[in-house]
Amino acid sequence: MEDKPNDRLDIAIVIQSGETKNDGIEDDGTDDEIRIMTLTAQGGPWERRLATIIDEGYLDDLIL
């Protein structure tokens, strides 16, 4: 197992078939897949950066 830096941004992307429902997200018939991205800040610098990204609305464009 490789060592990870203490200050980092972990990104997980999960692709599910359109028939799968997850946390109330339903397929609207426009695509075959649902993509869910989770950002997890590790350490103070990334916590501040992620908070700024959220506060400035940069993630709003990703939520469809």
Backbone bond lengths (Angstrom), bond angles and torsions (degrees), N, CA, C in turn:
res aa  C-N    CA-C-N  psi(-1)  N-CA   C-N-CA  omega(-1)  CA-C   N-CA-C  phi
1 M - - - 1.455 - - 1.529 108.59 -
2 E 1.312 115.98 131.16 1.461 119.52 -179.03 1.526 110.78 -83.24
3 D 1.321 115.56 149.85 1.462 120.85 177.06 1.524 109.40 -77.50
4 K 1.317 115.40 137.06 1.458 121.09 177.05 1.515 108.11 -105.74
5 P 1.321 117.71 146.84 1.461 119.56 176.01 1.534 110.48 -65.17
6 N 1.315 116.12 150.62 1.467 120.56 179.04 1.523 111.87 -66.34
7 D 1.328 116.79 -36.66 1.465 121.73 179.18 1.520 108.01 -99.36
8 R 1.335 115.80 110.16 1.458 119.58 -177.34 1.526 109.98 -160.71
9 L 1.328 115.46 166.75 1.451 122.48 172.90 1.521 106.77 -116.41
10 D 1.334 116.41 115.89 1.460 121.43 177.11 1.526 107.89 -89.82
11 I 1.328 115.99 132.65 1.458 121.83 179.36 1.518 108.36 -124.32
12 A 1.327 115.92 125.20 1.463 121.54 176.58 1.518 108.09 -120.13
13 I 1.327 116.56 131.81 1.455 121.77 178.21 1.521 108.10 -122.75
14 V 1.331 115.32 126.83 1.454 121.62 178.79 1.522 107.64 -119.49
15 I 1.327 116.64 131.72 1.452 121.76 176.98 1.522 107.61 -113.10
16 Q 1.328 115.11 123.99 1.458 121.19 -178.70 1.517 109.42 -118.77
17 S 1.328 115.38 154.08 1.468 118.50 176.53 1.519 108.70 -65.70
18 G 1.310 117.19 155.48 1.458 122.53 -178.10 1.506 114.06 -63.34
19 E 1.317 117.64 -20.22 1.454 120.46 -179.86 1.517 112.41 -78.74
20 T 1.328 117.20 -15.14 1.457 121.29 -177.48 1.511 110.28 -83.39
21 K 1.309 116.57 136.70 1.461 121.69 175.02 1.519 107.80 -105.29
22 N 1.329 116.48 139.69 1.455 121.10 -179.19 1.521 108.04 -141.56
23 D 1.311 116.77 117.21 1.464 122.00 176.48 1.527 112.10 52.34
24 G 1.319 117.21 41.37 1.455 120.40 177.01 1.510 114.94 83.83
25 I 1.341 117.80 0.02 1.461 120.50 178.90 1.521 107.54 -85.56
26 E 1.336 116.12 122.59 1.459 119.88 -178.83 1.518 109.89 -118.84
27 D 1.294 114.83 149.59 1.456 120.64 176.60 1.519 109.54 -68.14
28 D 1.318 117.01 128.67 1.464 120.69 179.44 1.525 111.78 -95.23
29 G 1.321 117.18 7.92 1.448 121.49 178.00 1.513 114.85 84.09
30 T 1.325 118.94 0.35 1.455 120.88 -178.35 1.518 112.82 -92.54
31 D 1.317 118.09 -9.64 1.454 121.23 -178.12 1.522 107.99 -151.68
32 D 1.307 116.31 157.32 1.463 120.35 179.74 1.523 112.52 -87.67
33 E 1.313 117.66 -11.52 1.458 120.18 -173.26 1.522 111.97 -133.77
34 I 1.320 114.53 150.71 1.461 122.40 173.70 1.517 106.36 -111.36
35 R 1.312 116.32 131.61 1.461 120.90 179.22 1.523 109.05 -112.16
36 I 1.321 115.65 129.35 1.463 120.79 178.71 1.521 107.36 -122.41
37 M 1.344 115.76 123.26 1.450 121.09 179.57 1.523 108.79 -114.69
38 T 1.327 115.99 130.55 1.455 121.68 178.56 1.527 108.49 -117.48
39 L 1.333 116.45 124.89 1.465 122.59 176.31 1.520 107.83 -106.68
40 T 1.334 116.65 127.69 1.451 121.50 179.69 1.521 108.85 -127.49
41 A 1.333 115.76 115.37 1.464 121.11 179.58 1.522 109.78 -81.24
42 Q 1.321 115.14 134.40 1.460 122.05 175.84 1.529 107.59 -120.58
43 G 1.308 116.89 114.52 1.463 120.59 179.95 1.515 112.07 95.86
44 G 1.324 114.81 152.23 1.457 122.56 -174.81 1.515 115.87 -53.95
45 P 1.346 119.13 -47.98 1.463 118.38 -178.39 1.532 112.91 -59.64
46 W 1.319 117.84 -42.41 1.462 120.10 -179.73 1.515 111.42 -74.42
47 E 1.316 117.98 -30.58 1.467 119.90 175.42 1.527 109.98 -62.36
48 R 1.329 116.95 -43.11 1.469 120.90 178.18 1.527 111.28 -66.76
49 R 1.334 116.81 -43.10 1.467 120.09 179.62 1.527 111.02 -62.06
50 L 1.329 116.69 -45.74 1.458 120.13 -179.30 1.525 110.98 -65.57
51 A 1.325 117.42 -38.59 1.464 120.69 177.03 1.534 110.23 -61.09
52 T 1.334 116.97 -41.23 1.469 121.01 178.13 1.523 110.83 -64.45
53 I 1.326 117.21 -43.55 1.460 121.59 178.84 1.530 110.35 -58.96
54 I 1.325 116.36 -43.60 1.469 121.07 179.53 1.520 110.34 -68.44
55 D 1.343 117.13 -48.55 1.466 121.46 -177.54 1.529 112.45 -61.08
56 E 1.329 117.40 -35.44 1.464 121.48 -178.30 1.531 112.35 -80.57
57 G 1.337 117.34 -6.81 1.453 120.81 176.25 1.514 115.34 83.97
58 Y 1.331 117.42 14.27 1.463 119.46 -178.28 1.527 112.55 -65.78
59 L 1.313 117.96 -26.66 1.460 120.36 179.97 1.520 111.99 -82.39
60 D 1.322 117.47 -16.69 1.463 120.54 -179.36 1.517 112.26 -57.31
61 D 1.337 117.27 -35.37 1.451 120.99 -179.40 1.530 112.26 -70.14
62 L 1.314 117.62 -18.21 1.462 121.42 -178.76 1.521 112.05 -86.52
63 I 1.324 116.71 -17.91 1.457 120.84 -176.56 1.519 107.97 -93.34
64 L 1.300 115.76 112.21 1.475 120.71 -178.38 1.499 110.31 -118.18
